[in-house]
Amino acid sequence: MSFDVGRFAAEMNGMDGFQLASKFRVRAHSPTGDSRFFEFTCHAIDVPGMTISTVPVRVLGYGVPVDAPLVPAYGETNLQCYIDNNGQLLEFFTQWQQAVVNFNYAPGQASAVTSNGAYPFQVSYAEDYVGLVEIDTFDQSGFKNRTVTLHDAWPRSVGQMQHSWGAKDTLSVLPVQLS
């Protein structure tokens, strides 16, 4: 059977075409601050996948083991954000990470410095730092067609910012990994 362009086009029209990777918006709702600006700075995101973890099982107690499904495991979410000149994005993620583990420390004052009611290097309860991240995708007409919601999200890693005198017209980017 040969490839039929007309049938392919009809199938794609029936599904309203393909999803464009550039048609998305990310909204983060952290417990620590205002994130209205966030959806305008995030220019790339990896929507997390899911893997079903398995355990080897011998069906009759002997013989060749087979993999049995156990629990779902979700991957990390990586995003790239443009850094604003006012430092709002950096402050947003610094405060959010500060809510996870208080890393505000001044030498010689380990017991005196507190942030969010926590002593230096004290880990908070999850209810004090987890947030909600919504990834909306849009069709070619601009209508929202799907929302992926990340529950109990928090910034595991705020990556390095790269600067170079040779990157004259390049925007600074902040990589962030959400757990």
C-alpha positions in Angstrom: 0.0 0.0 0.0 1.4 3.4 -0.9 1.4 6.6 1.1 -1.7 8.7 0.4 -1.1 12.4 1.0 -4.8 13.1 0.8 -5.7 10.5 3.5 -2.9 11.8 5.7 -4.1 15.4 5.3 -7.7 14.3 6.1 -6.6 12.5 9.3 -4.6 15.6 10.4 -7.5 17.9 9.7 -9.8 15.6 11.8 -7.4 16.0 14.7 -7.1 19.8 14.1 -3.4 19.4 13.1 -0.3 18.9 15.2 0.5 20.6 18.6 3.1 23.4 18.1 5.9 23.3 20.7 5.9 27.1 20.9 2.3 27.4 22.0 2.5 27.1 25.8 2.3 29.1 29.0 3.7 28.2 32.4 2.2 29.5 35.6 3.8 28.8 39.0 2.0 29.3 42.3 4.5 29.2 45.1 3.7 29.6 48.7 6.3 32.4 49.0 5.4 35.1 46.6 3.8 36.7 43.6 4.3 34.9 40.3 2.3 36.9 37.9 5.4 37.9 35.9 6.6 34.3 35.7 4.4 33.2 32.7 6.1 35.9 30.6 9.7 34.8 31.4 9.6 31.0 30.9 10.5 30.3 27.3 11.2 26.6 27.4 9.9 23.7 29.6 10.2 19.9 29.5 6.7 18.5 30.4 7.5 15.6 32.7 6.8 12.1 31.5 5.8 9.1 33.6 7.4 5.7 34.0 5.8 2.8 35.7 8.3 1.2 38.1 8.3 -2.5 38.1 9.4 -5.4 40.3 10.5 -8.8 39.1 8.0 -11.5 40.1 8.2 -15.3 39.7 4.6 -16.1 38.9 4.6 -19.6 40.5 7.4 -18.9 42.9 10.0 -20.2 40.4 11.0 -19.9 36.8 11.7 -16.9 34.7 10.7 -13.6 36.5 8.4 -11.2 34.8 8.1 -7.5 35.4 5.0 -6.6 37.3 3.9 -2.9 37.5 4.4 -1.3 40.9 4.1 2.5 41.1 4.2 5.5 38.7 7.3 7.6 38.7 7.4 11.1 37.3 10.5 12.8 35.9 11.9 16.1 36.9 10.7 19.3 35.1 13.3 21.4 33.6 12.5 25.0 32.5 14.4 27.9 31.1 13.5 31.4 32.0 14.7 34.8 30.8 16.1 36.9 33.6 14.6 40.3 34.1 16.7 43.4 34.9 14.8 44.0 38.2 15.7 40.6 39.6 12.1 39.6 40.2 12.7 36.1 38.8 15.8 35.4 40.9 14.1 36.7 44.0 11.1 34.6 43.3 13.2 31.4 43.1 15.5 32.4 45.9 12.6 32.9 48.3 11.0 29.6 47.2 14.2 27.7 47.8 14.6 29.5 51.1 11.3 28.1 52.1 12.6 24.6 51.5 15.9 24.9 53.4 17.0 28.1 55.2 20.3 28.8 53.6 20.5 32.4 55.0 23.6 32.2 57.1 26.0 34.8 58.5 29.2 33.4 60.0 29.2 33.4 63.8 25.5 33.9 64.0 24.2 30.4 63.4 21.5 30.5 66.1 20.5 34.1 65.6 19.7 34.3 61.9 16.2 33.1 61.1 14.2 33.2 57.9 10.5 32.2 57.7 10.8 31.1 61.3 13.6 28.6 60.5 17.1 28.4 61.7 20.0 28.2 59.2 20.0 24.9 57.3 16.7 23.8 58.8 14.5 21.9 56.4 10.9 22.9 56.3 7.8 20.8 56.2 6.6 20.1 52.7 3.3 22.0 53.3 5.4 25.2 53.8 7.2 25.0 50.4 5.3 22.9 47.8 3.5 24.8 45.1 1.5 24.2 42.0 2.8 24.6 38.4 0.4 24.7 35.5 1.5 24.2 31.9 -1.1 25.3 29.4 -0.9 24.4 25.7 -2.7 26.2 23.0 -3.9 25.3 19.5 -3.0 27.3 16.4 -6.0 29.6 17.0 -4.8 30.5 20.5 -7.4 28.5 22.4 -6.2 26.5 25.4 -6.5 22.8 24.6 -4.8 21.1 27.6 -3.4 21.9 31.1 -0.8 19.7 32.8 -0.7 20.4 36.5 2.3 19.7 38.6 1.2 19.2 42.2 3.6 19.5 45.1 6.2 21.2 42.9 9.3 22.9 44.4 12.6 24.2 42.9 15.1 21.5 43.4 17.8 23.3 41.5 18.3 26.9 40.3 21.1 26.6 37.8 24.0 28.7 36.8 23.6 31.9 34.8 26.1 32.3 32.0 27.4 35.7 31.1 29.9 36.6 28.4 31.2 39.8 26.9 30.9 38.2 23.5 27.2 37.6 23.9 26.3 41.2 23.1 22.6 40.8 22.2 21.8 37.5 24.0 19.3 37.4 26.8 20.4 35.9 30.1 18.7 32.6 30.9 18.1 30.9 34.2 17.7 27.1 34.2 15.5 25.7 36.9 14.7 22.1 37.8 11.4 21.5 39.6 10.8 18.4 41.6 
